[in-house]
Amino acid sequence: MRYLVTLFWAILLSNTAIFIISAVDGVPFNAMLATGFGVVITIFIVLLDTLNRDMGISDVAQEK
C-alpha cells in the first residue's frame, strides 16, 4: 500500500514540477515524460527501501 501511495505522490509531484518548468521555459507540457519521471522516482525509492532492509538500517530506526 505504501508503494501505491509513493507512486501516486511521485507522479503528482513530478507532473506539477514539469508543468511549472515547461510553463516558465515556454515549451509544451509533456505528460508522458512527467509520468515516466514519477515512475522512475518510485522505482528508485523502492530500491532504496530494499537496500535499507538488507543492511538492517530499518531495525536501528525502531530502537528507542
OpenMM code with the backbone's topology and positions (N, CA, C; nanometers):
from openmm import Vec3, app, unit

residues = "MET ARG TYR LEU VAL THR LEU PHE TRP ALA ILE LEU LEU SER ASN THR ALA ILE PHE ILE ILE SER ALA VAL ASP GLY VAL PRO PHE ASN ALA MET LEU ALA THR GLY PHE GLY VAL VAL ILE THR ILE PHE ILE VAL LEU LEU ASP THR LEU ASN ARG ASP MET GLY ILE SER ASP VAL ALA GLN GLU LYS".split()
positions = [
    Vec3(0.0816, -0.1184, 0.0000),
    Vec3(0.0000, 0.0000, 0.0000),
    Vec3(0.0872, 0.1266, 0.0000),
    Vec3(0.1961, 0.1217, 0.0760),
    Vec3(0.2800, 0.2415, 0.0815),
    Vec3(0.3476, 0.2693, -0.0517),
    Vec3(0.3704, 0.1650, -0.1314),
    Vec3(0.4302, 0.1869, -0.2625),
    Vec3(0.3292, 0.2483, -0.3598),
    Vec3(0.2025, 0.2149, -0.3436),
    Vec3(0.0996, 0.2783, -0.4264),
    Vec3(0.0871, 0.4267, -0.3929),
    Vec3(0.0944, 0.4581, -0.2643),
    Vec3(0.0899, 0.5980, -0.2228),
    Vec3(0.2142, 0.6709, -0.2725),
    Vec3(0.3281, 0.6049, -0.2658),
    Vec3(0.4515, 0.6641, -0.3168),
    Vec3(0.4414, 0.6892, -0.4663),
    Vec3(0.3862, 0.5935, -0.5398),
    Vec3(0.3682, 0.6105, -0.6839),
    Vec3(0.2746, 0.7268, -0.7136),
    Vec3(0.1646, 0.7355, -0.6404),
    Vec3(0.0689, 0.8447, -0.6606),
    Vec3(0.1351, 0.9808, -0.6403),
    Vec3(0.2044, 0.9967, -0.5270),
    Vec3(0.2660, 1.1263, -0.4973),
    Vec3(0.3821, 1.1570, -0.5910),
    Vec3(0.4582, 1.0568, -0.6305),
    Vec3(0.5690, 1.0802, -0.7228),
    Vec3(0.5174, 1.1275, -0.8580),
    Vec3(0.4104, 1.0653, -0.9066),
    Vec3(0.3533, 1.1074, -1.0345),
    Vec3(0.2928, 1.2462, -1.0221),
    Vec3(0.2206, 1.2708, -0.9142),
    Vec3(0.1576, 1.4016, -0.8949),
    Vec3(0.2621, 1.5132, -0.8857),
    Vec3(0.3635, 1.4933, -0.8041),
    Vec3(0.4644, 1.5970, -0.7850),
    Vec3(0.5539, 1.6157, -0.9077),
    Vec3(0.5854, 1.5073, -0.9772),
    Vec3(0.6675, 1.5224, -1.0971),
    Vec3(0.5891, 1.5911, -1.2086),
    Vec3(0.4591, 1.5597, -1.2215),
    Vec3(0.3770, 1.6301, -1.3204),
    Vec3(0.3675, 1.7781, -1.2874),
    Vec3(0.3509, 1.8104, -1.1603),
    Vec3(0.3430, 1.9501, -1.1191),
    Vec3(0.4738, 2.0229, -1.1484),
    Vec3(0.5854, 1.9615, -1.1121),
    Vec3(0.7155, 2.0249, -1.1331),
    Vec3(0.7444, 2.0448, -1.2813),
    Vec3(0.7180, 1.9439, -1.3627),
    Vec3(0.7466, 1.9554, -1.5048),
    Vec3(0.6498, 2.0531, -1.5717),
    Vec3(0.5256, 2.0603, -1.5234),
    Vec3(0.4318, 2.1593, -1.5767),
    Vec3(0.4816, 2.3012, -1.5503),
    Vec3(0.5261, 2.3258, -1.4282),
    Vec3(0.5758, 2.4598, -1.3934),
    Vec3(0.7021, 2.4920, -1.4725),
    Vec3(0.7936, 2.3973, -1.4828),
    Vec3(0.9173, 2.4206, -1.5572),
    Vec3(0.8878, 2.4463, -1.7051),
    Vec3(0.7959, 2.3693, -1.7623),
    Vec3(0.7639, 2.3905, -1.9038),
    Vec3(0.6919, 2.5237, -1.9255),
    Vec3(0.6115, 2.5668, -1.8288),
    Vec3(0.5440, 2.6955, -1.8415),
    Vec3(0.6444, 2.8109, -1.8334),
    Vec3(0.7411, 2.7973, -1.7458),
    Vec3(0.8422, 2.9027, -1.7313),
    Vec3(0.9325, 2.9086, -1.8551),
    Vec3(0.9679, 2.7928, -1.9087),
    Vec3(1.0562, 2.7889, -2.0256),
    Vec3(0.9822, 2.8156, -2.1564),
    Vec3(0.8494, 2.8083, -2.1543),
    Vec3(0.7711, 2.8325, -2.2743),
    Vec3(0.7684, 2.7162, -2.3711),
    Vec3(0.7898, 2.5952, -2.3210),
    Vec3(0.7829, 2.4755, -2.4053),
    Vec3(0.6542, 2.4006, -2.3736),
    Vec3(0.6049, 2.3190, -2.4666),
    Vec3(0.4806, 2.2454, -2.4391),
    Vec3(0.5000, 2.1399, -2.3305),
    Vec3(0.3949, 2.1191, -2.2508),
    Vec3(0.3966, 2.0215, -2.1420),
    Vec3(0.3896, 1.8809, -2.2004),
    Vec3(0.4774, 1.7921, -2.1543),
    Vec3(0.4802, 1.6535, -2.1995),
    Vec3(0.4415, 1.5648, -2.0817),
    Vec3(0.3154, 1.5190, -2.0812),
    Vec3(0.2645, 1.4396, -1.9698),
    Vec3(0.3310, 1.3026, -1.9603),
    Vec3(0.3674, 1.2445, -2.0740),
    Vec3(0.4321, 1.1125, -2.0712),
    Vec3(0.5700, 1.1206, -2.0061),
    Vec3(0.6426, 1.2259, -2.0340),
    Vec3(0.7733, 1.2456, -1.9720),
    Vec3(0.7580, 1.2625, -1.8208),
    Vec3(0.6619, 1.3428, -1.7800),
    Vec3(0.6403, 1.3680, -1.6378),
    Vec3(0.5968, 1.2412, -1.5647),
    Vec3(0.5080, 1.1637, -1.6258),
    Vec3(0.4626, 1.0393, -1.5633),
    Vec3(0.5754, 0.9371, -1.5579),
    Vec3(0.6533, 0.9287, -1.6639),
    Vec3(0.7688, 0.8385, -1.6636),
    Vec3(0.8694, 0.8759, -1.5569),
    Vec3(0.8888, 1.0047, -1.5391),
    Vec3(0.9790, 1.0518, -1.4340),
    Vec3(0.9267, 1.0115, -1.2957),
    Vec3(0.7951, 1.0189, -1.2756),
    Vec3(0.7354, 0.9764, -1.1487),
    Vec3(0.7537, 0.8277, -1.1238),
    Vec3(0.7422, 0.7485, -1.2279),
    Vec3(0.7629, 0.6032, -1.2147),
    Vec3(0.9093, 0.5733, -1.1819),
    Vec3(1.0012, 0.6441, -1.2454),
    Vec3(1.1438, 0.6251, -1.2170),
    Vec3(1.1749, 0.6625, -1.0720),
    Vec3(1.1159, 0.7707, -1.0235),
    Vec3(1.1349, 0.8106, -0.8838),
    Vec3(1.0842, 0.7018, -0.7900),
    Vec3(0.9667, 0.6453, -0.8218),
    Vec3(0.9108, 0.5390, -0.7378),
    Vec3(1.0005, 0.4158, -0.7363),
    Vec3(1.0515, 0.3763, -0.8510),
    Vec3(1.1415, 0.2607, -0.8571),
    Vec3(1.2670, 0.2874, -0.7749),
    Vec3(1.3206, 0.4093, -0.7829),
    Vec3(1.4381, 0.4456, -0.7046),
    Vec3(1.4089, 0.4369, -0.5546),
    Vec3(1.2926, 0.4829, -0.5113),
    Vec3(1.2565, 0.4777, -0.3695),
    Vec3(1.2387, 0.3337, -0.3233),
    Vec3(1.1780, 0.2500, -0.4062),
    Vec3(1.1617, 0.1080, -0.3711),
    Vec3(1.2983, 0.0407, -0.3582),
    Vec3(1.3907, 0.0723, -0.4482),
    Vec3(1.5253, 0.0149, -0.4390),
    Vec3(1.5971, 0.0604, -0.3125),
    Vec3(1.5831, 0.1890, -0.2773),
    Vec3(1.6443, 0.2374, -0.1533),
    Vec3(1.5847, 0.1686, -0.0313),
    Vec3(1.4539, 0.1475, -0.0324),
    Vec3(1.3887, 0.0787, 0.0783),
    Vec3(1.4383, -0.0650, 0.0896),
    Vec3(1.4545, -0.1307, -0.0223),
    Vec3(1.5050, -0.2684, -0.0222),
    Vec3(1.6484, -0.2741, 0.0295),
    Vec3(1.7314, -0.1805, -0.0132),
    Vec3(1.8696, -0.1771, 0.0357),
    Vec3(1.8754, -0.1500, 0.1857),
    Vec3(1.7893, -0.0631, 0.2348),
    Vec3(1.7871, -0.0344, 0.3778),
    Vec3(1.7483, -0.1578, 0.4585),
    Vec3(1.6549, -0.2350, 0.4082),
    Vec3(1.6162, -0.3587, 0.4785),
    Vec3(1.7302, -0.4594, 0.4791),
    Vec3(1.8019, -0.4698, 0.3659),
    Vec3(1.9118, -0.5654, 0.3553),
    Vec3(2.0264, -0.5295, 0.4488),
    Vec3(2.0495, -0.3991, 0.4706),
    Vec3(2.1599, -0.3559, 0.5552),
    Vec3(2.1192, -0.3452, 0.7019),
    Vec3(1.9912, -0.3640, 0.7323),
    Vec3(1.9458, -0.3557, 0.8710),
    Vec3(1.9266, -0.2154, 0.9222),
    Vec3(1.9221, -0.1187, 0.8347),
    Vec3(1.9066, 0.0199, 0.8787),
    Vec3(1.7682, 0.0432, 0.9378),
    Vec3(1.6661, -0.0239, 0.8845),
    Vec3(1.5300, -0.0038, 0.9364),
    Vec3(1.5161, -0.0554, 1.0798),
    Vec3(1.5978, -0.1549, 1.1187),
    Vec3(1.5928, -0.2063, 1.2544),
    Vec3(1.6458, -0.1050, 1.3543),
    Vec3(1.7450, -0.0293, 1.3175),
    Vec3(1.8063, 0.0696, 1.4060),
    Vec3(1.7087, 0.1842, 1.4322),
    Vec3(1.6324, 0.2217, 1.3323),
    Vec3(1.5408, 0.3351, 1.3467),
    Vec3(1.4280, 0.3041, 1.4444),
    Vec3(1.3949, 0.1785, 1.4654),
    Vec3(1.2829, 0.1440, 1.5534),
    Vec3(1.3262, 0.1270, 1.6985),
    Vec3(1.4544, 0.1230, 1.7273),
    Vec3(1.5026, 0.1085, 1.8638),
    Vec3(1.4910, 0.2414, 1.9381),
    Vec3(1.4493, 0.2345, 2.0647),
    Vec3(1.4407, 0.3568, 2.1461),
    Vec3(1.4985, 0.3327, 2.2831),
] * unit.nanometer
topology = app.Topology()
chain = topology.addChain("A")
for resn in residues:
    res = topology.addResidue(resn, chain)
    for name in ("N", "CA", "C"):
        topology.addAtom(name, app.Element.getBySymbol(name[0]), res)
